[in-house]
Amino acid sequence: MSSTLASDAPANDLQFMKDMMKFKRTDPEIAQAVLQKLENDKWYLTQEVVPFALFGSRLSDKEKQDIAAKLHATEKPDSFQTRKPMFPQLQPRRLWLILVGPESHLLLDTLGIEYDWLLQPVATWPRSDDYSKALEYVSNVKVVNDIAERGVKMMTDFANIITTASQQKQYLLQPGETTVSDLIASRSKL
């Protein structure tokens, strides 16, 4: 149920990896296939995204405090890399030991968040305006692409109703170049 929560995504994904590592004892072939598939989808297990876990419900206060301490102790880079995030080679251990690094400052830096609340006990974080600002952002971030997938499915279904010809589908799905009425008119000429 928490799969759409950005704040729980890093912990959810890491726990799933741990579960699959354990499942290897039961069914190594299936577990390995799942772990191989996960290699392509580790977006929530990168330095840039792991700070989202500070705002979630899946980690204990101790784990959050450890992430905060490591983040605070990690030097912030002068500039952030504008590249596809690097996916770490993971061995399921504690989240903060593997994933917190210089790029972990991106979230707080982008939001203009001060870091002083990270040094306070987790129970006091909600009293910080900076924490509340980051929490509001993280609470509203979408972490699944259900909307995009539904849109693609809807357009595919629509295109299949209008035509089965591959070339006509290409024209139909190119915005601004062909209207549906143009496509229907060209179809009637066939």
MIMI-468620 format. One record per atom (N, C-alpha, C, O, CB): residue in three letters; x, y, z negated. Coordinates in steps of 0.001 Angstrom, whole numbers, plus 500000, padded with zeros to 6 digits. Glycine has a CB too. Layout:
N
AlaXYZ ...
This chain:
190
Met500809498800500000 Met500000500000500000 Met500854501266500000 Met500369502337500367 Met499079499997498806 Ser502111501157499595 Ser502945502363499548 Ser503833502492500781 Ser504791503265500775 Ser503808502354498293 Ser503525501744501836 Ser504383501771503021 Ser504402503119503718 Ser505361503420504429 Ser503941500721503991 Thr503380503937503540 Thr503349505236504205 Thr503944506346503349 Thr504016507487503804 Thr501933505590504574 Leu504368506053502138 Leu504926507073501259 Leu506420507234501519 Leu507194506298501321 Leu504673506715499785 Ala506820508418501962 Ala508234508680502237 Ala509084508462500998 Ala510221508001501092 Ala508422510103502754 Ser508537508793499844 Ser509296508672498611 Ser509590507219498239 Ser510565506945497539 Ser508551509342497490 Asp508767506302498693 Asp508979504891498366 Asp509635504097499497 Asp510011502941499304 Asp507664504255498009 Ala509772504704500664 Ala510306503987501824 Ala511692503397501591 Ala511898502230501926 Ala510355504908503004 Pro512669504142501030 Pro513985503530500829 Pro513931502324499890 Pro514532501286500172 Pro514956504562500278 Ala513217502461498785 Ala513133501346497834 Ala512361500173498414 Ala512729499020498190 Ala512475501802496535 Asn511286500453499164 Asn510519499375499801 Asn511381498577500772 Asn511381497346500751 Asn509304499948500536 Asp512112499286501617 Asp512940498608502611 Asp514067497817501965 Asp514360496694502373 Asp513514499615503589 Leu514699498408500954 Leu515777497695500270 Leu515241496451499564 Leu515875495396499598 Leu516476498620499259 Gln514075496570498924 Gln513487495407498255 Gln513133494319499263 Gln513316493133498988 Gln512237495818497464 Phe512629494717500421 Phe512290493738501451 Phe513540492993501911 Phe513507491780502117 Phe511608494427502647 Met514643493726502070 Met515905493068502447 Met516341492079501368 Met516763490964501675 Met517016494118502684 Lys516239492487500116 Lys516604491588499014 Lys515738490336499034 Lys516233489224498851 Lys516465492305497658 Asp514436490528499259 Asp513522489382499307 Asp513885488423500439 Asp513826487205500266 Asp512079489862499476 Met514259488968501590 Met514642488122502725 Met515952487380502446 Met516123486238502871 Met514779488972504001 Met516870488027501734 Met518121487349501365 Met517810486147500459 Met518411485083500605 Met519098488341500646 Lys516886486322499541 Lys516486485208498672 Lys515743484142499468 Lys515906482947499223 Lys515604485714497513 Phe514920484584500430 Phe514122483658501237 Phe514999482768502113 Phe514547481723502582 Phe513142484433502108 Lys516248483174502335 Lys517175482353503119 Lys517318480955502524 Lys517543479984503247 Lys518548483030503200 Arg517188480861501212 Arg517288479536500560 Arg516102478656500911 Arg516223477432500940 Arg517380479691499033 Thr514938479278501183 Thr513733478525501511 Thr513670478200502994 Thr513444477053503379 Thr512494479303501095 Asp513871479217503823 Asp513814479024505275 Asp514854479935505933 Asp514547481062506320 Asp512375479324505830 Pro516092479432506056 Pro517162480270506585 Pro516910480812507985 Pro517311481935508293 Pro518424479502506589 Glu516252480031508837 Glu516038480457510212 Glu515097481665510287 Glu515391482646510970 Glu515475479301511036 Ile513983481586509591 Ile513026482699509597 Ile513627483916508902 Ile513521485035509403 Ile511702482288508908 Ala514248483702507765 Ala514850484815507026 Ala515891485532507875 Ala515943486762507882 Ala515489484313505723 Gln516713484782508584 Gln517740485387509430 Gln517122486175510582 Gln517614487244510943 Gln518675484312509977 Ala516057485652511150 Ala515367486362512243 Ala514795487689511731 Ala514883488709512414 Ala514227485478512845 Val514218487673510545 Val513655488901509964 Val514777489888509659 Val514661491074509968 Val512844488584508672 Leu515858489406509055 Leu516986490291508733 Leu517600490882509998 Leu518010492043510010 Leu518058489526507937 Gln517663490080511065 Gln518183490592512336 Gln517288491692512876 Gln517779492703513378 Gln518308489460513368 Lys515980491506512776 Lys515034492534513217 Lys515199493798512370 Lys515111494907512896 Lys513576492011513130 Leu515433493644511093 Leu515616494798510209 Leu516851495616510579 Leu516916496809510282 Leu515721494336508763 Glu517823494987511218 Glu519023495713511638 Glu518663496877512562 Glu519366497887512594 Glu520005494760512343 Asn517571496736513311 Asn517149497791514233 Asn516273498850513576 Asn515989499883514183 Asn516411497186515390 Asp515844498606512350 Asp514871499487511697 Asp515283499876510288 Asp514513499719509340 Asp513520498823511655 Lys516497500384510155 Lys516979500761508825 Lys516925502272508610 Lys517773502835507917 Lys518404500260508622 Trp515930502925509204 Trp515860504381509140 Trp515766504906507712 Trp516227506013507432 Trp514679504870509935 Tyr515182504139506815 Tyr515005504625505450 Tyr516166504228504551 Tyr516158504507503352 Tyr513706504099504873 Leu517154503581505131 Leu518320503155504364 Leu519565503869504881 Leu520579503235505173 Leu518501501619504442 Thr519480505160504988 Thr520599505985505436 Thr520872507059504395 Thr520014507372503569 Thr520305506622506823 Gln522063507616504442 Gln522423508673503499 Gln521420509818503535 Gln521090510397502500 Gln523822509197503801 Glu520936510142504730 Glu520040511284504885 Glu518699511088504192 Glu518097512061503740 Glu519812511556506344 Val518225509868504100 Val516863509616503621 Val516802509090502195 Val515756509198501554 Val516185508642504530 Val517885508524501679 Val517834507926500347 Val517405508906499249 Val516797508457498277 Val519180507357500006 Pro517679510215499336 Pro517192511116498276 Pro515670511166498147 Pro515154511594497114 Pro517702512504498529 Phe514942510732499187 Phe513487510670499080 Phe513071509787497907 Phe512022510015497304 Phe512872510144500389 Ala513878508787497581 Ala513560507861496492 Ala513498508560495136 Ala512877508050494204 Ala514588506744496443 Leu514133509715495020 Leu514081510472493761 Leu512660510894493414 Leu512370511193492255 Leu514975511707493848 Phe511772510920494402 Phe510417511416494206 Phe509376510303494204 Phe508176510576494158 Phe510084512416495276 Gly509825509056494253 Gly508911507929494361 Gly508595507270493041 Gly509059507687491979 Gly509470506922495281 Ser507794506231493136 Ser507355505494491952 Ser508015504124491831 Ser507812503427490837 Ser505855505328491979 Arg508801503732492827 Arg509361502381492845 Arg510618502216492005 Arg510963501097491627 Arg509662501990494247 Leu511305503308491706 Leu512558503220490950 Leu512341503625489501 Leu511485504450489182 Leu513638504104491587 Ser513132503029488647 Ser513083503397487229 Ser513726504768487041 Ser514436505261487917 Ser513800502329486348 Asp513466505368485894 Asp514103506650485595 Asp515621506512485603 Asp516324507428486030 Asp513626507185484235 Lys516135505369485131 Lys517586505152485118 Lys518134505131486538 Lys519166505742486817 Lys517934503835484394 Glu517443504426487439 Glu517897504374488832 Glu517870505768489465 Glu518795506150490182 Glu517020503401489648 Lys516810506516489196 Lys516723507881489727 Lys517845508744489156 Lys518460509532489874 Lys515345508509489401 Gln518109508588487852 Gln519170509373487222 Gln520524509026487831 Gln521363509906488022 Gln519191509134485700 Asp520740507748488135 Asp521997507323488755 Asp522145507893490170 Asp523230508326490559 Asp522075505791488795 Ile521052507888490934 Ile521086508483492273 Ile521391509970492160 Ile522232510497492887 Ile519741508258493017 Ala520699510642491241 Ala520892512088491046 Ala522336512395490652 Ala522933513344491161 Ala519925512624489968 Ala522891511598489753 Ala524270511825489305 Ala525250511639490455 Ala526173512436490630 Ala524627510874488149 Lys525045510579491242 Lys525958510354492364 Lys525796511450493415 Lys526786511911493983 Lys525710508969492996 Leu524569511868493678 Leu524339512944494642 Leu525005514230494156 Leu525657514930494930 Leu522821513169494862 His524839514530492894 His525425515753492341 His526953515698492392 His527603516721492604 His524950515967490893 Ala527523514515492199 Ala528982514350492196 Ala529578514252493606 Ala530789514387493783 Ala529354513110491406 Thr528726514018494600 Thr529190513894495985 Thr529295515278496604 Thr528356516071496535 Thr528234512992496818 Glu530426515560497202 Glu530640516873497805 Glu529733517075499013 Glu529609516203499873 Glu532105517041498213 Lys529109518236499055 Lys528239518587500173 Lys529121519001501354 Lys530046519794501178 Lys527240519737499778 Pro528850518477502553 Pro529662518858503714 Pro529399520312504112 Pro528354520879503793 Pro529371517921504904 Asp530359520897504810 Asp530190522265505304 Asp529070522346506335 Asp528360523349506413 Asp531498522777505913 Ser528917521287507122 Ser527820521213508082 Ser527393519751508190 Ser528167518830507929 Ser528242521792509485 Phe526149519576508580 Phe525614518224508696 Phe525743517750510130 Phe525674518538511073 Phe524144518169508237 Gln525933516449510277 Gln526128515872511599 Gln524805515847512350 Gln523768515502511783 Gln526722514452511497 Thr524844516209513605 Thr523644516169514441 Thr523756514967515370 Thr524006515102516568 Thr523465517500515255 Arg523572513840514808 Arg523661512590515549 Arg522648511622514961 Arg522050511877513915 Arg525107511997515500 Lys522475510540515636 Lys521633509477515118 Lys522248508998513807 Lys523460508794513739 Lys521490508304516149 Pro521435508814512762 Pro522005508358511492 Pro522753507037511646 Pro522365506168512427 Pro520905508209510445 Met523823506912510889 Met524598505669510894 Met523925504682509957 Met523647504998508800 Met526084505918510469 Phe523669503498510458 Phe523058502470509630 Phe524151501691508920 Phe525034501126509566 Phe522168501527510475 Pro524098501658507611 Pro525159500971506871 Pro525017499455506975 Pro523924498926507180 Pro525144501398505400 Gln526139498781506830 Gln526109497333506683 Gln525733497076505230 Gln526510497361504319 Gln527500496656507071 Leu524556496546505024 Leu524039496434503662 Leu524188495040503083 Leu523939494026503734 Leu522596496831503631 Gln524590495043501881 Gln524462493881501028 Gln523516494359499944 Gln523820495345499273 Gln525872493353500453 Pro522389493709499744 Pro521402494240498817 Pro521954494359497396 Pro522033493383496650 Pro520167493362498820 Arg522320495553497063 Arg522750495892495705 Arg521954497098495283 Arg520858497347495784 Arg524295496168495620 Arg522510497835494369 Arg521806499014493899 Arg521847500108494956 Arg522896500410495525 Arg522410499515492584 Leu520701500683495200 Leu520506501656496260 Leu521515502794496242 Leu522086503121497282 Leu519136502214496173 Trp521742503387495118 Trp522585504583495060 Trp524051504282495278 Trp524778505148495765 Trp522413505267493739 Leu524513503099494943 Leu525920502762495142 Leu526263502617496618 Leu527388502901497030 Leu526261501477494406 Ile525312502184497397 Ile525543501934498814 Ile525290503172499656 Ile526063503481500563 Ile524665500800499293 Leu524223503872499363 Leu523683504821500321 Leu523926506295500046 Leu523922507083500992 Leu522269504611500416 Val524134506702498830 Val524321508126498565 Val525700508545499053 Val526715507945498698 Val524150508441497052 Gly525712509587499872 Gly526963510105500412 Gly526802511561500796 Gly525788512176500466 Gly527418509282501623 Pro527783512128501487 Pro527730513546501840 Pro526458513954502595 Pro525910515028502348 Pro528928513892502671 Glu525995513109503503 Glu524805513451504285 Glu523529513414503451 Glu522478513859503912 Glu524670512504505461 Ser523608512888502225 Ser522447512836501342 Ser522010514225500888 Ser520907514392500368 Ser522753511974500133 His522862515208501080 His522524516581500705 His521572517238501717 His521038518314501448 His523799517413500576 Leu521359516609502861 Leu520585517216503941 Leu519184517645503501 Leu518776518775503770 Leu520478516249505095 Leu518449516768502835 Leu517073517076502432 Leu517018518323501565 Leu516297519271501874 Leu516457515894501683 Leu517779518321500483 Leu517725519440499545 Leu518275520717500172 Leu517751521805499933 Leu518503519104498274 Asp519321520588500965 Asp519908521756501616 Asp518935522365502621 Asp518770523585502665 Asp521221521376502312 Thr518301521535503417 Thr517354522017504418 Thr516179522746503770 Thr515678523734504308 Thr516844520854505265 Leu515747522257502622 Leu514625522885501922 Leu515060524071501062 Leu514220524752500475 Leu513921521861501055 Gly516365524319500984 Gly516864525409500155 Gly516701525130498671 Gly516434526040497886 Gly516157526689500509 Ile516862523875498290 Ile516648523431496913 Ile517951523516496117 Ile519005523071496572 Ile516096521988496888 Glu517854524089494934 Glu518997524093494008 Glu519093522720493344 Glu518110521982493274 Glu518851525228492927 Tyr520277522393492864 Tyr520545521038492373 Tyr520541520915490842 Tyr520722519812490327 Tyr521872520574492900 Asp520343521995490115 Asp520507521938488658 Asp519561520940487984 Asp519933520348486971 Asp520287523313488067 Trp518375520739488504 Trp517422519801487908 Trp517914518361487969 Trp517466517527487181 Trp516082519909488606 Leu518833518049488893 Leu519367516688488998 Leu520132516267487746 Leu520234515076487453 Leu520275516578490210 Leu520666517227487015 Leu521447516921485820 Leu520583516774484574 Leu521079516382483518 Leu522478517997485594 Gln519307517082484688 Gln518381516983483558 Gln517773515578483500 Gln517817514849484491 Gln517262518056483670 Pro517210515192482357 Pro516504513904482298 Pro515331513883483284 Pro514683514907483500 Pro515995513629480860 Val515065512738483872 Val514038512594484903 Val512678513101484409 Val511925513698485178 Val513926511125485337 Ala512366512868483143 Ala511071513296482604 Ala510875514807482676 Ala509738515279482664 Ala510935512838481168 Thr511959515570482750 Thr511847517033482801 Thr511825517582484228 Thr511553518767484419 Thr512995517660482041 Trp512101516758485225 Trp512163517225486609 Trp510898517959487058 Trp511006518989487723 Trp512412516058487524 Pro509697517463486717 Pro508489518151487194 Pro508365519606486707 Pro507571520364487264 Pro507269517379486753 Arg509110519999485712 Arg509081521388485229 Arg509896522318486122 Arg509793523539486002 Arg509609521460483798 Ser510697521755487007 Ser511549522552487888 Ser510794522942489158 Ser510199522094489824 Ser512831521775488245 Asp510824524230489485 Asp510189524690490723 Asp510848524059491946 Asp510166523732492918 Asp510255526220490822 Asp512172523886491904 Asp512874523280493041 Asp512462521824493225 Asp512258521374494352 Asp514394523375492847 Tyr512339521092492129 Tyr511875519709492210 Tyr510462519675492788 Tyr510169518869493671 Tyr511911519031490814 Ser509593520545492293 Ser508202520573492763 Ser508121520901494250 Ser507295520331494963 Ser507389521596491962 Lys508959521799494721 Lys508989522156496145 Lys509399520944496991 Lys508777520653498013 Lys509967523338496389 Ala510442520247496559 Ala510895519057497291 Ala509847517948497224 Ala509612517257498216 Ala512237518551496723 Leu509221517777496068 Leu508182516757495907 Leu507019517018496860 Leu506495516088497473 Leu507679516723494451 Glu506620518268496984 Glu505518518601497893 Glu505884518229499330 Glu505066517665500056 Glu505169520109497800 Tyr507101518541499732 Tyr507537518201501084 Tyr507542516688501290 Tyr506962516184502252 Tyr508933518779501356 Val508195515972500389 Val508325514521500521 Val506957513848500485 Val506740512846501167 Val509221513957499407 Ser506044514386499705 Ser504696513810499604 Ser503895513942500890 Ser502950513185501114 Ser503939514468498479 Asn504264514894501733 Asn503509515142502960 Asn504185514633504228 Asn503638514780505321 Asn503261516601503097 Val505357514043504098 Val506066513511505266 Val505454512172505663 Val505189511320504814 Val507589513354504974 Lys505238512001506954 Lys504736510726507480 Lys505933509833507791 Lys506875510259508459 Lys503847510942508760 Val505892508607507311 Val507035507716507517 Val506718506527508413 Val507570505661508613 Val507533507218506195 Val505540506475508939 Val505217505418509897 Val504688506072511154 Val504163507185511104 Val504181504405509312 Asn504818505403512263 Asn504388505988513524 Asn503060505424513985 Asn502837505271515186 Asn505434505764514584 Asp502174505112513051 Asp500864504575513407 Asp500117505496514366 Asp499479505024515306 Asp500032504350512154 Ile500192506796514138 Ile499467507740514973 Ile499973507659516416 Ile499180507603517355 Ile499615509175514424 Ala501287507652516583 Ala501854507561517927 Ala501496506233518584 Ala501141506190519762 Ala503375507731517878 Glu501592505149517814 Glu501268503837518384 Glu499804503761518786 Glu499479503185519825 Glu501593502723517385 Arg498918504332517982 Arg497497504335518345 Arg497265505169519600 Arg496465504792520456 Arg496641504875517183 Gly497957506296519713 Gly497831507140520901 Gly498272506415522160 Gly497609506492523194 Gly498642508408520732 Val499391505712522071 Val499888504947523222 Val498891503850523582 Val498604503633524759 Val501286504333522919 Lys498364503163522581 Lys497384502101522826 Lys496131502673523484 Lys495603502088524430 Lys497017501386521507 Met495657503808522988 Met494465504421523549 Met494696504817525013 Met493837504588525864 Met494058505648522719 Met495858505413525299 Met496156505814526671 Met496316504591527586 Met495894504620528742 Met497431506672526707 Thr496919503531527071 Thr497069502309527860 Thr495706501711528182 Thr495448501312529317 Thr497938501283527111 Asp494831501651527176 Asp493474501132527402 Asp492731501994528425 Asp492057501475529315 Asp492682501083526071 Phe492863503316528287 Phe492218504237529218 Phe492740504008530635 Phe491959503917531582 Phe492455505700528786 Ala494041503917530773 Ala494638503712532093 Ala494173502392532698 Ala493944502316533905 Ala496171503742532001 Asn494033501360531883 Asn493589500059532387 Asn492133500075532830 Asn491743499295533699 Asn493785498999531327 Ile491332500948532248 Ile489933501071532664 Ile489854501755534029 Ile489065501363534890 Ile489113501865531611 Ile490682502780534211 Ile490660503561535450 Ile491234502770536625 Ile490658502770537713 Ile491441504862535268 Thr492366502096536410 Thr493031501412537526 Thr493918500286537000 Thr494353500293535848 Thr493872502414538362 Thr494168499330537871 Thr495133498277537548 Thr496391498414538397 Thr497355497672538211 Thr494505496890537754 Ala496377499362539325 Ala497526499583540206 Ala498624500314539439 Ala498388501376538862 Ala497112500390541469 Ser499803499747539438 Ser500926500296538683 Ser501248501733539065 Ser501459502565538182 Ser502145499440538884 Gln501291502046540351 Gln501639503394540798 Gln500588504405540341 Gln500934505512539926 Gln501782503432542331 Gln499322504038540412 Gln498262504938539975 Gln498347505188538468 Gln498089506299538007 Gln496888504361540343 Lys498703504169537713 Lys498865504345536263 Lys499974505354535973 Lys499848506187535075 Lys499179502989535578 Gln501043505273536728 Gln502139506222536518 Gln501668507647536734 Gln502005508540535958 Gln503311505910537454 Tyr500885507866537790 Tyr500360509210538047 Tyr499378509634536956 Tyr499364510792536539 Tyr499675509263539421 Leu498577508711536510 Leu497574509007535486 Leu498235509464534191 Leu497738510371533523 Leu496697507776535224 Leu499339508844533842 Leu499979509115532558 Leu501012510237532625 Leu501693510499531634 Leu500634507865532047 Gln501141510900533764 Gln502047512041533880 Gln501233513322533743 Gln500545513711534686 Gln502824512015535237 Pro501296513981532598 Pro500473515170532388 Pro500837516276533364 Pro502006516503533675 Pro500621515671530959 Gly499807516951533834 Gly500010518118534662 Gly500205517830536139 Gly500142518757536947 Gly501163518857534167 Glu500436516606536517 Glu500692516327537931 Glu499464515767538634 Glu499248516044539813 Glu501847515355538071 Thr498678515004537944 Thr497508514396538553 Thr496369514443537549 Thr496566514142536372 Thr497798512935539006 Thr495191514815537996 Thr494034514791537108 Thr493319513469537286 Thr493551512753538261 Thr493077515982537389 Val492460513149536354 Val491687511916536452 Val490816511965537700 Val490666510958538392 Val490820511702535185 Ser490240513133537993 Ser489391513227539197 Ser490217513004540466 Ser489727512392541416 Ser488689514608539259 Asp491473513495540498 Asp492356513235541641 Asp492594511735541796 Asp492571511202542905 Asp493704513978541471 Leu492825511063540667 Leu493095509630540707 Leu491872508863541202 Leu491991507949542017 Leu493515509123539320 Ile490693509244540704 Ile489464508563541121 Ile489230508805542617 Ile488839507892543344 Ile488239509059540284 Ala489472510039543069 Ala489288510351544484 Ala490254509541545353 Ala489862509018546396 Ala489487511855544729 Ser491523509438544923 Ser492487508669545704 Ser492150507184545673 Ser492408506463546636 Ser493908508899545179 Arg491583506736544582 Arg491193505315544465 Arg490053505001545423 Arg490020503930546029 Arg490773504973543009 Ser489120505937545559 Ser487973505693546429 Ser488375505625547904 Ser487673505031548723 Ser486929506780546228 Lys489518506244548228 Lys490022506206549611 Lys490621504853549953 Lys490753504514551129 Lys491067507297549827 Leu490988504073548934 Leu491603502770549173 Leu490647501785549698 Leu491018500638549949 Leu492207502241547947 
